[in-house]
Amino acid sequence: MEHGMILSASGWRKVFTQSKDGEDSSPEIGKENELICALIGETFAQYVISASDKTSPVIAIATDTRPTGTEIADAILKALQSRHVTIQFLGVASAPEIMAYAKNVDGFLYISASHNPIGHNGIKFGLNDGGVLEGSEAKKLIEEFEKKCLDEDAEKHAQDILSSVDNAALTLIKNESDNYKKESIRIYDAFIKKVITGSDTEEEQNIIFNEIKSYLKEKTISIVCDMNGSARSTSIDKTFIPSCNLKFIPFNDEPGKIVHGIIPEPENLIHCATKMQQLQYSGDETVILGYMPDCDGDRGNIVYWNERSQKALPIPAQTVFALCVMAELSFEYWKMYRFQKKSLYYKAMNLIKRRAVAVNCPTSMRIDDICKAFNIFLFRAEVGEANVVNLAQKKRSEGYSVRILGEGSNGGNITEPSHVRDPLATMFAIIKLLTIKDYTKDGITYKGLFHIWCEKSGQLNKYKEDFSIVDILDTLPVYATTGVSESRAVLSVKTPDKGLLKQNFQTVFMKEWAEKKEMLTDKYDFESFEADCTNGTEEKRYCIDWNNGTGGLKIKFYDSNKRASAFIWMRPSGTEPVFRILCDVKGDEFKSEEKTERELLEWETEMLQKADLMYEEE
């Protein structure tokens, strides 16, 4: 039986509509997809039974708000029920919500295709550590599922699973959904407080939130949210944000009413920007921040009010992540002083722990500069949220403290103890920057977060007491980086073996480097380069062989001062049938980083097209 899915550790995805149209908003998945879902459910049930060593482990199920989610869930619930596992069905829930909830059960299955178009859908799997399955475990699940699909009796077996359902038991599972949803909201609310404060103790959490609330009593901040009918419209945002003395203005907040494109990139953030401008122009000057989540609500990129241009503008994904990393590293530094008399933990962390940030390969070198300012280690993994989460876990086991991690290329951030991106973590990283300010006690001035950053980065001249988001953004390292949703960031290639494509690219690059070296030095100050390959949680630098299969490949360029000043990057997508490319260029007073980024990406594209032709000629 053909399943037609792209299977990866980050999730299994395909167009699930019966019409096979990725833009179709129909809820119908058709008989073929129903049978596939039955095998998915059975495979995961067997996996959790084996992993938990229980005859009836507890599995939590939820969906985002895509139209096909209901029929997919019905088929999977039937398959799980036929395997006699204990099912807790939450209905619609955001990805961070079910993953927080899953810490209390044996496993979770989440039905979502994240930011993909409306006709797509998929599945994410995990146990009870709060994240998706790591690579080797995901591989086991994939192999077992494919084995089931290849069986000559696969269709009959899937139909038998669906036919054996106990309808009374299934009805009871669905009837209990509201109670499980209420419990998931309670658990998620408590969990996000740990994420925002970095503390397990209610006493320290209250101190930090009181700092935020105290400022907001004096100066109102309003947050606009374009929920676009996403799973976050059923989550904690509408209650949690106001509880922190923030004014919250949601719109497009009817669950399932997806009114425009799903991916939270500039082309869709414009709706949030328009709403913010309307409110500002009508006289509400408190509206300075906005966000838009994707359909599963784990990613939310930011819109801010620029008082200089008098416009609401989206913050590019790479800049959002850089802003959050800077904020959280400043916050950790602030906490060490704020709690040094109350907790030996912070003293120990300062003296013993090696602190680090984990990111994916195409994350901009903005992060390198920020980590250098704080004397923080930086580690890179292959693209894929699971890869970055697992890299952070690996580094923690080696003695590092990894507070924040993520994929800068996609925006958003993952903040410990979470294992998934969360727009509330992103938003409150910025809120902490704006509200935790300098204060004086016993004649001693304790610096706020933004003041700490300006000091650490050697920019004290840019600090002022009455700073805005614009002032904060002005202090971030200047880079020009290709956006992942741009059409020029996606290539169609004919070479089926992507490792071979990169091997051919190496041949083309080395020839052109030799021919264009003088021009590249004169024009861009590129004196040398290195090739870095990422596969899973491993990064190999100075690679001689660029054929690393489906992993990521980055060519980093160094200037005459031996400083990394740009890179080009490539990798086949693990969730879509495309080949992705990206360029990152450091700005300085001698060159236009935007122009250089365009030129380097064009050069990379041309070289890849030549490499692709080599396959056709063989």
VOGU-3710 file (C-alpha; in Angstrom, 3 decimals, decimal comma):
1> mehgmilsas> 0,000/0,000/0,000  1,456/3,382/-1,036  1,407/5,909/1,800  2,822/8,904/-0,112  4,157/10,537/3,039  7,413/12,362/3,661  8,715/10,680/6,825  11,209/12,401/9,116  11,978/12,853/12,808  10,296/16,270/12,645
11> gwrkvftqsk> 7,019/14,714/11,511  5,245/12,722/8,810  3,492/14,866/6,204  1,516/14,702/2,983  -1,469/16,284/1,272  -4,317/14,564/3,108  -7,314/15,928/1,236  -9,155/13,404/-0,897  -8,658/15,694/-3,900  -4,849/15,618/-3,370
21> dgedsspeig> -4,875/19,420/-3,705  -2,579/21,056/-1,152  -4,730/24,211/-1,094  -8,049/22,347/-0,700  -9,868/23,232/2,539  -12,144/20,176/2,395  -12,293/18,029/5,563  -12,555/14,766/3,595  -9,466/12,518/3,476  -10,921/9,594/1,522
31> kenelicali> -10,755/5,841/2,109  -7,100/5,463/1,076  -5,889/7,960/3,662  -8,190/6,498/6,300  -6,465/3,127/5,868  -3,031/4,772/6,094  -4,084/6,440/9,361  -5,164/3,079/10,760  -1,651/1,703/10,183  -0,103/4,859/11,674
41> getfaqyvis> -2,169/4,482/14,830  -1,404/0,775/15,198  2,319/1,331/14,613  2,535/4,008/17,283  0,470/2,037/19,783  2,811/-0,932/19,437  5,839/1,343/19,744  4,611/2,962/22,988  3,655/-0,409/24,464  7,206/-1,591/23,809
51> asdktspvia> 8,884/1,642/24,968  6,867/1,937/28,177  6,823/-1,781/28,965  3,121/-1,439/29,833  0,227/-3,458/28,444  -2,051/-0,394/28,397  0,078/2,773/28,279  -1,575/6,195/28,268  -1,380/8,036/24,954  -2,511/11,653/24,523
61> iatdtrptgt> -3,944/12,699/21,142  -4,676/16,183/19,798  -5,056/18,021/16,504  -4,441/21,488/15,199  -7,340/23,235/13,422  -6,827/21,981/9,870  -10,056/20,728/8,262  -8,726/17,191/7,719  -7,720/16,808/11,369  -11,091/15,427/12,494
71> eiadailkal> -11,184/12,496/10,051  -7,502/11,691/10,605  -8,086/11,694/14,371  -11,129/9,401/14,017  -9,125/6,785/12,120  -6,171/6,956/14,485  -8,391/6,813/17,577  -10,003/3,655/16,193  -6,582/2,082/15,632  -5,370/2,975/19,126
81> qsrhvtiqfl> -8,596/1,745/20,685  -8,223/-1,560/18,854  -4,812/-2,008/20,533  -6,365/-1,423/23,972  -4,112/1,453/24,990  -5,538/4,115/27,309  -6,454/7,170/25,251  -6,715/10,771/26,414  -8,123/12,848/23,554  -7,641/16,616/24,005
91> gvasapeima> -9,421/17,683/20,826  -7,787/20,818/19,427  -4,606/21,862/21,242  -1,440/23,732/20,347  1,795/21,781/19,964  3,431/23,317/23,091  0,276/22,510/25,051  0,118/18,792/24,223  3,873/18,417/24,684  3,664/19,969/28,156
101> yaknvdgfly> 0,703/17,699/28,923  2,535/14,629/27,592  5,037/14,776/30,452  2,272/13,187/32,547  1,460/10,281/30,189  3,420/7,615/28,290  3,314/9,088/24,797  1,603/11,562/22,498  0,475/11,708/18,886  -0,191/15,151/17,448
111> isashnpigh> -1,997/15,676/14,148  -0,591/18,708/12,351  1,404/19,878/9,339  2,721/22,951/11,166  3,119/25,811/8,662  2,329/23,843/5,476  -0,691/24,868/3,317  -4,206/24,031/4,473  -4,668/20,791/2,486  -1,563/19,266/4,034
121> ngikfglndg> -1,549/17,414/7,321  0,722/15,112/9,246  1,696/13,470/12,491  4,228/14,219/15,227  5,139/11,509/17,738  6,707/11,628/21,170  6,944/9,907/24,537  6,892/11,837/27,825  9,978/14,038/27,700  8,071/16,982/26,221
131> gvlegseakk> 9,415/16,721/22,668  9,199/14,676/19,486  11,045/11,369/19,176  14,786/11,684/18,692  16,296/10,505/15,415  17,111/6,868/16,157  13,711/6,222/17,757  11,892/8,014/14,957  13,735/5,771/12,514  12,407/2,656/14,281
141> lieefekkcl> 8,856/3,955/13,961  9,327/4,816/10,285  10,781/1,398/9,469  7,925/-0,435/11,197  5,287/1,699/9,461  6,850/1,181/6,025  7,056/-2,553/6,701  3,315/-2,602/7,428  2,566/-0,657/4,242  4,634/-3,047/2,107
151> dedaekhaqd> 2,792/-6,115/3,367  0,641/-7,647/0,618  -2,342/-7,710/2,976  -1,820/-4,120/4,194  -5,170/-2,769/2,978  -7,157/-5,676/4,413  -5,281/-5,436/7,706  -5,981/-1,694/7,935  -9,661/-2,260/7,190  -9,822/-4,971/9,871
161> ilssvdnaal> -8,395/-2,490/12,390  -11,084/0,070/11,558  -13,855/-2,545/11,624  -12,869/-3,962/15,018  -13,525/-0,716/16,892  -15,680/-0,714/20,022  -17,995/2,191/19,160  -19,230/2,617/22,732  -15,673/2,903/24,012  -14,801/5,331/21,223
171> tliknesdny> -17,789/7,526/22,083  -16,698/7,583/25,723  -13,175/8,676/24,705  -14,598/11,604/22,732  -17,050/12,546/25,502  -14,170/12,839/27,972  -12,280/15,179/25,656  -13,424/18,404/27,371  -12,107/17,269/30,753  -8,696/16,373/29,327
181> kkesiriyda> -8,597/19,703/27,493  -9,214/21,599/30,745  -6,438/19,645/32,422  -4,051/20,333/29,546  -4,754/24,067/29,873  -3,992/23,927/33,605  -0,747/22,009/33,061  0,370/24,254/30,214  -0,308/27,411/32,229  1,928/26,155/35,039
191> fikkvitgsd> 4,561/24,963/32,588  4,882/28,234/30,661  5,627/30,023/33,926  8,652/27,754/34,372  9,736/28,480/30,806  9,446/32,261/31,126  11,133/32,494/34,521  13,598/29,626/34,240  12,579/28,610/37,744  10,737/25,679/39,317
201> teeeqniifn> 9,952/27,506/42,545  6,762/29,493/42,910  8,576/32,054/45,073  11,093/32,963/42,351  8,430/32,835/39,639  6,321/35,338/41,587  9,278/37,684/42,095  9,993/37,741/38,358  6,368/38,161/37,303  5,917/40,891/39,911
211> eiksylkekt> 8,860/42,751/38,330  7,043/42,579/34,992  3,629/43,471/36,424  5,008/46,359/38,443  6,339/48,062/35,319  3,118/47,382/33,401  1,022/49,053/36,116  2,806/52,281/35,246  3,078/51,860/31,463  0,531/49,848/29,496
221> isivcdmngs> 1,712/47,557/26,718  -0,828/46,080/24,311  -0,220/42,924/22,272  -2,142/42,149/19,093  -2,463/38,534/17,946  -3,628/37,361/14,526  -4,599/33,820/15,517  -5,689/32,942/11,959  -7,987/30,232/13,326  -5,007/28,302/14,689
231> arstsidktf> -4,791/25,920/17,624  -3,664/28,815/19,816  -7,220/30,166/19,632  -8,145/27,323/22,035  -5,059/27,653/24,239  -4,001/29,849/27,183  -3,083/33,086/25,380  -6,381/34,882/26,067  -6,119/34,335/29,813  -2,388/34,118/30,509
241> ipscnlkfip> -1,278/37,306/28,749  -3,841/39,577/30,508  -2,961/37,941/33,849  0,486/39,550/33,487  -1,019/43,063/33,259  -0,662/43,118/29,470  -3,542/44,217/27,262  -4,358/41,475/24,748  -6,131/42,108/21,429  -6,752/38,877/19,468
251> fndepgkivh> -8,466/38,722/16,077  -9,228/35,971/13,546  -9,629/33,922/16,716  -12,410/31,527/15,734  -10,869/28,000/15,860  -10,573/26,493/12,393  -11,406/29,699/10,516  -8,104/29,978/8,651  -8,492/33,192/6,647  -5,066/33,545/4,989
261> giipepenli> -1,715/31,796/4,497  -0,483/29,731/7,434  3,277/30,310/7,498  4,132/33,236/9,846  6,443/35,011/7,421  6,227/38,652/6,246  3,669/37,942/3,507  1,186/36,816/6,204  2,366/38,974/9,111  1,020/41,930/7,118
271> hcatkmqqlq> -2,462/41,238/8,531  -1,208/41,689/12,094  0,728/44,800/11,030  -2,387/46,315/9,443  -4,414/45,743/12,621  -1,704/47,331/14,756  -1,518/50,365/12,481  -5,293/50,822/12,615  -5,176/50,815/16,414  -2,196/53,188/16,539
281> ysgdetvilg> -3,743/55,606/14,043  -6,968/55,588/16,068  -4,994/56,797/19,089  -3,964/53,653/20,988  -0,231/54,247/21,420  0,080/51,248/23,751  -0,044/48,822/20,793  3,643/48,092/20,226  3,830/44,310/19,757  1,980/41,691/17,761
291> ympdcdgdrg> 2,410/38,073/16,723  0,933/35,467/14,419  1,241/31,735/15,179  1,238/28,968/12,602  -1,561/26,387/12,626  -0,163/24,200/15,421  0,804/27,247/17,458  4,432/26,397/18,158  5,870/29,139/16,012  4,971/32,804/16,217
301> nivywnersq> 6,895/35,548/14,526  6,726/39,146/15,628  5,417/42,504/14,432  6,471/45,691/16,248  5,561/49,354/16,166  8,338/51,504/14,722  7,817/54,972/16,164  10,350/56,471/13,761  8,598/55,363/10,564  5,150/55,339/12,221
311> kalpipaqtv> 4,545/51,862/10,830  3,968/48,354/12,175  6,694/46,161/10,727  7,462/42,408/10,855  10,730/41,358/12,430  12,517/38,838/10,153  12,730/35,312/11,558  16,506/35,356/12,059  16,257/38,658/13,924  13,430/37,341/16,124
321> falcvmaels> 15,599/34,446/17,229  18,624/36,694/17,770  16,488/39,033/19,874  15,279/36,124/22,018  18,797/34,714/22,503  20,081/38,123/23,556  17,126/38,583/25,910  17,449/35,182/27,586  21,228/35,419/28,030  20,768/38,869/29,571
331> feywkmyrfq> 17,997/37,453/31,754  20,208/34,648/33,053  22,896/37,188/33,902  20,305/39,385/35,679  18,969/36,429/37,671  22,397/35,608/39,058  22,517/38,998/40,734  18,813/39,173/41,604  18,822/35,845/43,463  22,429/35,487/44,564
341> kkslyykamn> 21,513/35,804/48,252  18,553/33,446/47,976  19,801/30,553/45,877  23,134/28,764/45,799  22,077/27,370/42,434  22,755/30,601/40,594  26,187/30,991/42,185  27,018/27,421/41,232  25,777/27,940/37,702  27,928/31,041/37,356
351> likrravavn> 31,062/29,383/38,712  30,802/25,835/37,400  28,367/25,436/34,522  29,538/26,038/30,989  26,668/27,855/29,332  25,768/27,260/25,696  23,246/27,878/22,931  22,218/25,196/20,407  21,030/26,154/16,918  20,572/24,680/13,452
361> cptsmriddi> 23,164/24,969/10,696  21,590/27,882/8,720  21,000/30,053/11,790  22,568/33,437/11,082  25,996/34,315/12,479  24,186/37,030/14,443  24,055/34,350/17,133  27,827/33,814/17,005  28,309/37,527/17,759  25,772/37,522/20,604
371> ckafniflfr> 27,258/34,397/22,197  30,735/35,908/21,947  29,554/39,009/23,830  28,384/36,797/26,725  31,305/34,347/26,444  28,827/31,556/25,671  29,515/28,352/23,722  27,574/27,810/20,482  26,769/24,419/18,915  25,058/23,641/15,613
381> aevgeanvvn> 22,931/20,713/14,392  21,245/19,792/11,131  17,929/21,471/10,305  15,019/19,941/12,202  13,642/20,851/15,590  14,302/17,333/16,886  17,976/17,632/15,917  18,444/20,902/17,799  16,560/19,636/20,871  18,621/16,453/20,921
391> laqkkrsegy> 21,853/18,433/20,521  20,891/20,547/23,539  20,140/17,408/25,537  23,490/15,932/24,524  25,353/19,063/25,609  23,509/19,149/28,933  24,655/15,582/29,559  28,200/16,818/28,927  27,886/19,467/31,635  26,652/22,492/29,681
401> svrilgegsn> 23,737/24,666/30,730  21,592/25,280/27,628  18,858/27,769/28,490  17,825/28,672/24,930  17,997/26,912/21,573  16,221/26,929/18,247  16,214/27,284/14,503  16,977/30,893/13,637  16,072/30,201/10,020  12,463/29,607/11,107
411> ggnitepshv> 12,140/32,135/13,911  10,835/31,509/17,378  12,800/29,885/20,167  12,867/26,846/22,443  13,498/27,815/26,033  14,312/25,315/28,765  12,522/23,243/30,073  10,449/23,250/26,870  11,413/21,003/23,950  9,326/22,873/21,386
421> rdplatmfai> 9,032/26,433/20,112  6,410/28,562/21,797  5,195/32,053/20,796  4,589/32,871/24,462  8,261/32,170/25,209  9,187/34,401/22,268  6,835/37,193/23,291  7,890/37,151/26,939  11,581/37,209/26,053  10,837/40,614/24,509
431> iklltikdyt> 8,506/41,653/27,328  11,256/40,928/29,867  13,637/43,131/27,879  11,119/45,975/27,953  9,978/45,670/31,563  12,907/44,438/33,692  14,805/47,701/33,927  17,456/49,300/36,116  16,632/49,768/39,773  18,546/51,142/42,764
441> kdgitykglf> 18,640/49,560/46,217  20,828/50,539/49,165  22,700/52,950/46,937  23,567/50,240/44,397  22,162/50,316/40,847  21,256/46,923/39,403  21,151/46,890/35,627  18,099/45,772/33,681  18,255/43,329/30,777  18,809/45,810/27,968
451> hiwceksgql> 21,448/47,673/29,999  23,266/44,363/30,591  23,263/43,623/26,859  24,584/47,063/25,946  27,397/46,621/28,469  28,294/43,093/27,364  28,276/44,008/23,665  30,342/47,175/24,114  27,455/49,481/23,209  26,865/51,445/26,405
461> nkykedfsiv> 26,664/54,572/24,272  23,400/53,227/22,821  21,752/52,663/26,187  19,177/55,125/27,444  16,654/54,869/30,225  13,536/55,391/28,085  14,347/52,874/25,335  11,978/51,329/22,778  11,921/48,172/20,674  13,512/50,191/17,871
471> dildtlpvya> 16,406/51,098/20,182  16,851/47,427/21,105  16,867/46,310/17,457  19,482/48,961/16,687  21,935/47,160/18,974  21,653/43,725/17,371  24,468/42,572/15,049  23,784/43,678/11,470  23,371/40,880/8,919  21,445/40,264/5,716
481> ttgvsesrav> 19,971/36,763/5,524  17,759/34,988/2,992  14,243/34,347/4,279  13,167/30,705/4,114  9,783/31,544/2,579  11,287/33,542/-0,284  10,911/31,954/-3,714  14,648/32,357/-4,361  15,368/30,194/-1,289  13,806/27,105/-2,908
491> lsvktpdkgl> 15,245/25,212/-5,893  13,854/22,401/-7,994  16,640/19,970/-8,873  16,638/16,791/-10,938  19,475/14,926/-9,213  17,688/12,315/-7,025  20,761/11,617/-4,880  21,251/14,859/-2,954  24,619/13,688/-1,656  25,760/13,326/-5,251
501> lkqnfqtvfm> 24,392/16,789/-6,005  26,574/18,255/-3,240  29,533/16,246/-4,487  29,038/17,743/-7,945  28,587/21,157/-6,350  31,990/20,723/-4,709  33,554/20,156/-8,115  31,874/23,273/-9,532  32,703/25,409/-6,480  36,380/24,493/-6,386
511> kewaekkeml> 36,748/25,348/-10,079  34,978/28,688/-9,667  36,842/29,541/-6,456  40,123/29,121/-8,336  38,886/31,199/-11,271  37,187/33,963/-9,251  39,438/34,144/-6,184  40,919/37,529/-7,085  37,495/39,046/-7,768  36,006/37,566/-4,572
521> tdkydfesfe> 38,868/39,037/-2,540  38,667/42,465/-4,151  34,870/42,701/-4,039  33,960/40,921/-0,801  37,298/40,532/1,038  36,946/36,721/0,918  40,418/35,343/1,612  39,522/31,750/2,480  36,630/29,368/3,118  35,671/26,270/5,061
531> adctngteek> 33,022/23,625/4,388  30,880/22,434/7,321  28,529/19,436/7,171  25,688/18,724/9,598  23,921/15,378/10,037  21,558/14,978/12,972  23,258/16,402/16,058  26,747/16,279/14,553  28,597/19,137/12,896  31,832/18,408/11,030
541> rycidwnngt> 33,970/21,394/10,153  36,576/21,739/7,400  35,104/18,825/5,462  37,100/17,478/2,535  34,197/15,383/1,184  30,997/17,437/0,820  28,772/14,439/0,116  26,943/14,032/3,423  23,739/12,572/2,041  20,611/14,486/3,014
551> gglkikfyds> 22,369/16,619/5,652  23,173/20,308/5,545  26,191/21,831/3,796  27,546/25,294/4,622  30,424/27,137/2,931  31,711/29,814/5,311  33,864/32,669/3,981  36,618/34,406/5,976  37,947/37,919/5,393  41,541/39,175/5,486
561> nkrasafiwm> 41,297/39,472/9,290  40,387/35,773/9,579  36,832/36,654/10,619  33,809/34,773/9,275  31,896/37,321/7,211  29,386/35,287/5,166  28,119/31,815/4,346  26,055/29,997/1,745  24,051/26,938/2,815  22,003/24,131/1,242
571> rpsgtepvfr> 19,938/21,089/2,224  17,062/18,997/0,837  13,913/19,580/2,884  12,890/16,734/5,188  9,185/17,644/5,110  8,690/19,010/1,574  9,943/17,844/-1,865  12,255/20,848/-2,393  15,935/21,803/-2,102  16,542/24,779/0,193
581> ilcdvkgdef> 19,330/27,355/-0,042  20,266/30,363/2,067  22,912/33,068/2,381  24,027/35,064/5,428  26,237/38,185/5,194  27,714/40,309/7,970  27,252/44,059/7,506  29,954/46,676/7,873  30,666/50,196/6,708  32,491/49,028/3,581
591> kseekterel> 29,801/46,983/1,849  26,061/46,732/1,407  25,173/43,444/3,073  21,796/43,257/1,259  23,448/43,577/-2,152  26,146/41,045/-1,228  23,525/38,569/0,027  21,645/38,784/-3,291  24,808/38,327/-5,321  26,084/35,382/-3,277
601> lewetemlqk> 22,715/33,615/-3,392  22,632/34,070/-7,180  26,140/32,609/-7,376  25,133/29,648/-5,207  22,059/29,080/-7,390  24,120/29,152/-10,578  26,654/26,686/-9,179  23,914/24,297/-8,035  22,278/24,437/-11,456  25,621/23,531/-13,037
611> adlmyeee> 26,015/20,687/-10,521  22,503/19,468/-11,349  23,344/19,433/-15,071  26,304/17,172/-14,350  23,836/14,459/-13,292  21,899/14,784/-16,545  25,114/14,530/-18,549  26,294/11,337/-16,824
//
